[in-house]
Amino acid sequence: MGGSVQAEPVNRRSRFKAYLKRKLKENDITQDSPGSLPKAEGSPARSAVSSNPPATSEETDAAINAVDATTSTTSTGVTGANASIDKPVKSRTDVIEECAESDLWSRAYRKLDEKTKTWIGDAPKNGNGEERTHDLIKIVRKREEEYKDRTPKLRVGDQEIMWRDYANRVVAWVTAIGDISISFAPAPSSVVWSALKVLLNANVSQCEDLVAIFGCAEKVLRLIRHGKVYEEVYLSGDSCNAATQNLQDALVDLYKSLMELLAHAFTRLNEGQGKQFLRALISGGEGAKLVSALAEQERNVSMAAQACGAGASQEHQNLLQNLDEPLRSVEVTVKKLLEKIEDGTLEQVLDYISTIPIGEHQQEKCEARTPATCEWLLNHSKFLEWEGSSSSILWLQGNVGAGKSFLSSKVIDHHLVTRQQKAEHDEGFAYFYCSRSDPVRRETKHILRSYISQLARVPKYPTMMEKNIYTLYLKAKKEKRGFSIDECETALIELVNFYPRTTLILDALDECEMDTRETIARILGNLVDKGEGTVKVFIASRKEADIEEYLGSQKLVEISAADNKDDIEKYVEQEVAKVGSVWSSVSAEVKEQVKKTIAEKSDGMFRWAYLQWEQLKKLRTNKSIRERLGRLPESLTQAYDEIYSKNEEKDVLQRAVKWVLCAREPLTSKVLLMAIRLESNLQSLTLSDPIGESTLESICSHLIVLDSQLRVWKFPHASVAEYFENQHKSWIDQASEEVAILLVSCLIDCYSEWTLPEYYTEIEEFFQMTPDLDNHSDPRHPLQEYARKYWVQHAQNIQNQCQEAAGLSEVLKCFLGPPGFQKSSSQQYQAWCRHMSSRDDLVYSHGYYWDVQPSKSSIFGICVFGLHKLLKGWWDEDIDVSQVNNTKLDLLAIAVKYGHDDLCSELIDRGSDINKRLDSVWESAFMEAIDMKHTETARLLLNRGVDPNILGNGQSPLCLAVDFAEDLVEPLLEAGADPNMTCSDCMFRCALEAAASRDKLNLAKLLIKYGADVNLTAGTSFYCSLLASAALHGSLKCARLFVENGADVNAHRGGNYDSVLAAAIFGRGGVEMVKYLIEEAGADPTILSSNTPRLTRNYARGRTERRKAVEYLIKRGHVEESVLLDIGFPSSDLPVAER
C-alpha cells in the first residue's frame, strides 16, 4: 500500500508532463492568441500553470512543480489535485485543464442545487477509502439488526422479496468499490460517501423504509462502481481526446443524478412515502422518474466508454468483464470457517461424502448436445431476471423428450465458464442430474450429499474446507455411516451461509419418487428463504401435479415447440453433414426436406427427432427417404412401439429391461450379462446360453444402452422406462418379484456350494482371486456381490408395493429356514450373516449386522428387515416376543429402531411390553425411536400408552428429543412429559438446558410454556444455572428469554463457572453476551471476585473474542485485571494495552 501511494504523484506528474509537452509541440503555442481567455484567479502556483505555457523543458518542469505544489501528500494518502482550488482553471488550453481534473465527483457536486448540497453537508476531510468502506458496512449491519426478528420475506406490490438480500448487496458493492480503490486508483470522492452516510442513517418507522434505503443505496453503489471502473480503465492514462472528454461529461451527469436520487429518497422517507419509493425502485411506474432517468444515463455512459476502446491490461479486462457483479470473497471469514486439510486428504473427504461422478454426467450431456443450441434459454427474459434477481427458484418446465437435460447442461456450462472467469471470487456452485436409470441418483440423501461435496470445496482455497462439514465427516466416518438427511439439510444451510452467493442446479426432478420430490423441493425452498447470502436454484422437470404444487409460485420457463424448432433443425443439419458420402445419392432438396419435416413433426421433442434420424440415416436413396418421411410415427410412444415390434429377440430384451428397471444401482456388463441368463422354477436356477456385450447392445438398440463414460447399462431416456411400464404391463408388473426371486436363489446356490473360511484373512485371500464369470454361484462373481448387498431392498420394495408375491415368499422361507423360537435358521442364511460381518464395505453400508445376531434365529432378521408381510402366517409361528438379540433389544425395540410401524403394532398386539426395561444402550424401545428420529414410530408408542418420562441411558425422553428429534418435543409435552425432569447421566441437566446449549429458542419457549422452571436447581450440572448454560454457549436469545421469565442473573450455585457472568466471559457469546448481562440483565460484576470459577476444561471461545470481552469489562471499570487473573483468565489473553 505504502509503495503505491508514494508512486502516485510521480506517475501523475510524468503523465501530465508528457502530455503537456506533446500539446505544446502540436500547437506550437509561444504567445497568447487574440482569443485567449483571461488568467484565472487563485494561488500563484495555479496561476503559473494557467498563464502562457512554458516553451522550454525547464519552464515545463517549473509548471509541473507548480501543479505538484497543490497536490500535497498526507499520512493517509494523496489528496486530489484540485482539492484546495476554489475555481476551475481557465487558459488557452482549456482541454488540458479538463483532462487534468481527475475528481469528476467534485464537478458533479458543483452542478447540484444548493438544497441538495446542504443536505449532503460537509464531506469528511480525513479518512481514506478503506476506512469509509468499513464505516458504511458497519452502518448497514447495525441498521439490519433493527429488524433482525422480521420475517425474511417482504411483499412489495405483487412481488415477494428477500429483504436481507438488499443489505448484503449494499455491503457487496461497497466492498467491491473499496477493493478497486485499494488495487488501483483512490476511492471516489468523499462527497458521495457523505451523501450515502446521511441516507443510511435516516430515521425509519417500518422495515419497508429501511429496505427502501438499502435498495436506493444498492442502485447508487452499483453505478458508482461502474463509474469507478470506467475511470480506471479509460481515464487514468495519458490519452485525452474527444471520446474521453465525452465519457467524463457523461460520468459527471450520472454522478450528479446519483446524488440527487439519494437526496430524493431521503425526502420521500421524511414524507412517510418509503413504501411507495421502494415499489418505484423495484417495479418502476409512478414516482420512478429519477430511477428511469438513471437507466438512460447508464446507457449514455456505457456508449461513451465503448467509444474509448478496450482496456489494455488483464486487470482492466477483468474489471470490465465483472462490471455488473460485485466482487465476492470469503476472505473475511476464511480463517474462522475453514479447516486446513492435509495434502491428498481433501479428495478422500469429498469422496466419502459423495462418489457420484457428476462431471461424467455433465460431459455426457455436453458431448451429446449439438453445438450452438440451447442458446435461447440463456437469452430468455425469465432466465435473465432470475440471474439478476435476489434469492429465487427458476423452474424450467417441459414435456417428455423436450431436451430439458440438454438445456440444464447449457446452464451448467454457462455457470462453469462464468465461474472460471471469476476464479478470484468465491461463490458456491453445485449441480446434479437425477436419473430414472440410477436409483442412487433419485434418492434424497445422495442428491444432498453431492451438493455438499461440491460446495465444501472452496475454489480459492483448494486445501481447505468448511469446518463444520469436516467435523461432520469425522463423526460420520467414526460411526461408519453416511450423512443423514437432517445432517445434510443443516450442512447445506451452513454452506450457503458461508458463501455470499450460491447457485444450485437440479435436472430431472420428475424422475425421482414423489417423497423425494417433496423433500428436495422443501429443502431447496428453505435454502432460498432462509439463506443469509443470495441463493439461486434452477430446477428442470416435467409438469407434474405434485411438483407444480411445490414450485408453482416460482419463476417459470415453459419449453415450447417454437423454442426447440431451430435447435432441432441445427441438430439434423449437423447429422446430415456427418453422413457425408454415405448420402452421396441423396439430393440437396431431400436433405432439406428431412431437416424441415423432422423439425416440424417433432413438436419440440428432441428425443423423437433423434429416433427418426436414426431410422432415416440407414436409408440411401431419395425414394426410400421420402417414403419414410411420409410414415413417421406421430408420437414418442409410437416410435418406441415401432422399435420394439421389429425386435427379433424379445425374450432377451425383456429380461434386460426387467433387470435395468429394477436394479438398485446401475449394472455393469459382468452383472447384466450373467443376470439375463438366469431362469428360475422356484426349485433351482438354470442358465440360458451366454450373450456378448456387443450382441446385447444390438438387441437393445435405442431402448437400453451402455454408457460410454461409466460403462453401465441404462435407459437412454426416462421415457423409455415409462414406455415399458405403461405399454407392457403384462410382463413388467411381475419384474420386481422375478428379479428378487433370482437374487435370493443366487444366494442359496452360492452358500450351498461354498463354505465360508473360518478366518477373516482366509476370506480376504479368497476374494482377491479371479472370479469364474461363467459360474453364477461363485461368491466372487459381481452378480453375487450385487445379490448380497441388495436382496433385502428388492424384497422390501415388493412388500411396500403391497404385491402378492407367493413365489418370493416361498424362496425366502427356503433361505431363512424353518420358523419358530426353538428351530434354527438355514445354513445359507447363517453363512450370509457371517459373510456380512467379514466385509466392512457391506456391514457399514447397511449397519444392521449386529442387530440380526444371533443369526441362528431368523426372527431377528425378519424384524430388522421388516419382511413380516411377505411371510404372513409363517414368521410369527410359535413366536416369543420377549426374546432379545445380541445387542439386548427385544423384537419390539428392533422393529422400533428400524421404523417398521405396522410390525410394532402387531408385536404390541401380541403382548410386547412397550415400557419394558432393556439391558441395551437406550434401555427401552421408546428411547430407541427418539434416538433414531423415527417421529411417527414414537407417536405410535405414545398413542399406545408408553411412559413419556421413561429414562434411558441417564437421559429423559424430552431432553433427548430436544437434542435429536425436535418434532417430538411438543407431542411429548402433550402426552405428559415433565419439562422439569432432570437427567442423571447426560451432558445436560434437563430439556431446557439442552435447548439453551443448542440455541434452540423455539423449543425453549415451548418448554417454558409447558411449565419449565428457568431457575431449576435440582440435579447437578457442569454450569451453575440454566442461564449460565445459555451464556457459556453464546445463546443470547435464550438468555434474554430466561431473564424475561425470571432467571436469577446473579445466581451462584456451584458448577465449574459458579456464576452466569463467569460463564459468559469464558464462553462463546463474546462481548455481546457480557454487555447484555451487565447493562440490561443486571449482572453484578463483583460476583467474579467473591465466587471463583473452578475451570476444568478449555475455554469455549478464541483468544480474540475473550480479549474483546475483558477489554470491555476493564475499560468500563466493571472488573480489575487482578480479578480476571484470580478467576483463571490467562494473562496471555488479556488486552495487550492492559498487561
Buried (B, 14 or more C-beta within 10 A) or exposed (E): EEEEBEEBBEEBBEBBBEBBBEBBEEEEBEEBEEEBBEBBEBBEBBBBBBBBBBEEEEBBEEBBEBBBEBBEEEEEBBBBBBBBBEEBBBBBBEBBBBBBBBBBBBBBBEBBEEEBBEBBEEBBEEBBBBBBBBBBBEBBEEBBEEBEEBEBEBEBEEEEBBBBBBBBBBBBBBBBBBBBBBEBBBBBBBBBBBBBBBBBEBEBEEBBBBBBBBBBBBBBBBBBBBBBBBBBBBBBEEBBEEBBBBBBBBBBBBBBBBBBBBBBBBBBBEEEBBBBBBBBBBEEEEBBEBBEBBEEBBEBBBEBBEBBEEBEEEEBBBBBEBBEBBBBBBEEEBEEBBBEBEEEEBEEBBEBBBEBEBEBBBBBBBEBBBEEBBEBBBEBEBBEEBBEBBBBBBBBBBBBBBBBBBBBBBBBBBBEEBBEBBEEBBBBBBBBBBBBBBBBBBBBBBBBBBBBBBBBBBBBBEBBBBBBBBEBBEEBBEEEBBBBBEBBBBBBBBBBBBBBBBBBBBBBBBBBEEEBBBBBBEBBBBBBBBBBBBBBBBBBBBEBEEBBEBBEEBBBBEBEBEBBBBBBBBBBBEBBEEBEEEBEEBEEEBBEBBBBBBBEBBBBBBBBBBBBBBBBBEBBEBEEBBEBBEEBBEEBBEBBBBBBEEBEBEEBBBBBBBBBBBBBBBBBBBBBBBBBBBEBEEEEBEEEEEBEBEEBBEBBBBBBBBBEEBEBBBBBBBBBBBBBBEEBEEBBEBBBBBBBBBBBBBBBBBBEEBEBEEEEEEBEEEEEEEBEBEBBBBBBBBBBBBBBBBBBBBBBBBBEEEBEBEBBBEBBBBBBBEBBEEEBBBEBBBBBBBBBBBBEEBBBEBBBBEBBBEBBBBBBBBBBBBBBBBBEEBBBEEBBBEEBBEBEBBBBBBBBBBBBBEBBBBBBEEEBBBEBEBEBEBBBBBBBBBBBBBBEBBBBBBEEEBBBBBBBBEBBBBBBBBBBBBEBBBBBBEBEBBBBBBBEEBEBBBBBBBBBBBBBBEBBBBBBEBEBBBBBBEBEBBBBBBBBBBBBBBBBBBBBBBBEBEBBBBBBBEBBBBBBBBBBBBBBBBBBBBBBBBEEBEBBBEBBBEBBBEBEEEBBBEEEBBBBBBBBBBEEEBBBBEBBEEBEBEEEBBBEEBE
